[in-house]
Amino acid sequence: MDIRKVKKLIEMLENSNLEEIEIQEGEESVRLVKSHGSLQSIQPQSIVLPQEAQPEVIAQEIESPEMTARDSNSINSPMVGTFYASASPGAKPFISVGDIVSEGDVVCIVEAMKMMNEIKSEYSGTVLSVNVENAEPVEYGQSLFELSK
């Protein structure tokens, strides 16, 4: 089981009224139980992270998008999937750093559940950065591009 999934489960448990979460993926399982404000592992197969590391990691993930959003417009992934910079392998990317983009222009493709989804820009501006490598997995809300305001 991916450590990012476990971290998200821990965060969900901490922010909810639930006392326990148990998830099973194939042969792996994780069971988290809330006990006086801390999480404990009950099953030997469970993954337990040090309590001190969790808030710091979560805070960094939350602060990063806010910091970049102040001086630029961020185009974020609307879904979990695989990022593709061009329409087909070997083709020229839809956009590159320095390109001028208009609102509504196709900037990339995110493949989700075998469907190719064109992602269109919500903003007009100059591309300041491309934050994802081609064929890299992306999460919902992850910054794909930064455009000048």
C-alpha positions in Angstrom: 0.0 0.0 0.0 1.3 3.4 -0.9 2.6 5.6 2.0 0.7 8.6 0.6 -2.6 6.7 0.9 -1.8 5.8 4.5 -1.0 9.5 5.3 -4.3 10.5 3.8 -6.1 7.9 5.9 -4.5 9.2 9.0 -5.5 12.7 8.2 -9.1 11.6 7.5 -9.3 9.8 10.8 -7.9 12.8 12.7 -10.3 15.2 11.1 -13.4 13.0 11.6 -15.6 11.7 14.4 -14.7 8.1 13.4 -12.7 6.1 16.0 -11.4 3.5 13.5 -10.6 3.0 9.8 -9.8 -0.3 8.2 -8.8 -0.6 4.5 -7.8 -3.8 2.6 -6.1 -3.9 -0.8 -5.4 -7.4 -2.0 -3.4 -9.1 0.7 -2.4 -5.8 2.4 -4.5 -4.3 5.1 -4.2 -1.2 7.3 -6.3 -0.6 10.4 -6.0 2.7 12.2 -7.6 3.3 15.6 -8.0 6.6 17.3 -6.9 6.4 21.0 -6.8 9.6 23.1 -5.7 11.8 20.2 -3.0 9.4 18.8 -3.2 6.6 16.3 -2.2 3.0 17.1 -1.6 -0.1 15.0 -3.6 -3.1 16.0 -2.7 -5.6 13.3 0.9 -6.7 12.7 0.4 -6.0 8.9 -0.6 -2.4 9.6 1.7 0.5 8.7 2.3 3.0 11.5 4.0 6.3 11.0 5.8 8.3 13.7 3.3 10.7 15.2 5.8 13.6 15.1 6.3 13.4 11.3 2.6 13.5 10.3 1.6 17.1 11.0 4.8 18.5 9.4 4.2 16.5 6.2 0.6 17.5 6.0 1.4 21.2 6.6 3.9 21.2 3.8 1.4 19.7 1.3 -1.2 22.4 2.2 1.2 25.3 2.2 2.9 24.6 -1.2 -0.1 25.5 -3.5 -0.9 28.6 -1.5 2.6 30.0 -1.8 2.7 29.6 -5.6 -0.9 30.9 -6.1 0.1 34.4 -4.8 2.1 35.5 -7.8 0.8 33.3 -10.6 -2.2 31.4 -11.8 -2.0 27.7 -11.4 -3.6 25.2 -13.7 -4.5 22.2 -11.5 -5.4 18.6 -12.3 -9.2 18.2 -12.1 -8.8 14.4 -11.5 -6.4 11.6 -10.6 -4.7 10.1 -13.6 -1.7 10.2 -15.9 -0.4 13.4 -17.3 0.5 13.7 -21.0 2.1 16.8 -22.4 1.2 16.0 -26.0 -1.6 14.4 -28.0 0.5 11.4 -29.0 4.0 10.0 -28.2 6.7 11.9 -30.0 4.4 14.8 -30.8 5.1 18.4 -29.9 3.8 19.3 -26.3 0.6 21.4 -26.2 2.5 24.1 -24.3 6.0 24.8 -23.1 7.6 27.4 -20.8 7.4 30.8 -22.4 4.4 30.1 -24.5 1.4 32.4 -24.4 -1.8 30.6 -23.5 -5.4 31.9 -23.9 -8.3 30.9 -21.7 -9.8 27.7 -23.1 -6.7 26.5 -24.9 -5.9 22.8 -24.4 -2.8 22.5 -22.3 -2.4 18.8 -21.7 -4.2 15.4 -21.4 -4.9 13.5 -18.2 -5.8 9.9 -18.7 -8.2 8.5 -16.2 -9.8 5.1 -16.4 -8.6 4.6 -20.0 -10.3 7.9 -21.0 -8.2 10.7 -22.5 -9.4 14.0 -20.9 -8.3 17.3 -22.5 -7.4 19.9 -19.8 -8.1 23.4 -20.9 -6.6 26.6 -19.4 -8.8 28.6 -17.1 -6.5 31.6 -17.5 -4.7 33.6 -20.1 -1.0 34.3 -19.6 2.6 33.2 -20.3 3.7 29.7 -19.1 6.1 30.2 -16.2 6.6 26.5 -15.4 5.6 23.0 -16.2 5.3 21.2 -12.9 4.8 17.6 -14.1 6.9 15.3 -16.3 5.3 13.5 -19.3 3.5 10.2 -18.4 3.8 11.0 -14.6 0.8 10.2 -12.3 -1.0 13.2 -11.0 -3.4 13.7 -8.0 -6.6 15.7 -7.9 -5.8 19.4 -7.4 -2.0 18.9 -8.1 -0.5 21.9 -9.9 0.3 21.1 -13.5 1.4 24.5 -14.8 2.0 28.1 -13.5 0.9 31.0 -15.7 1.7 34.7 -15.2 -1.2 36.7 -14.0 
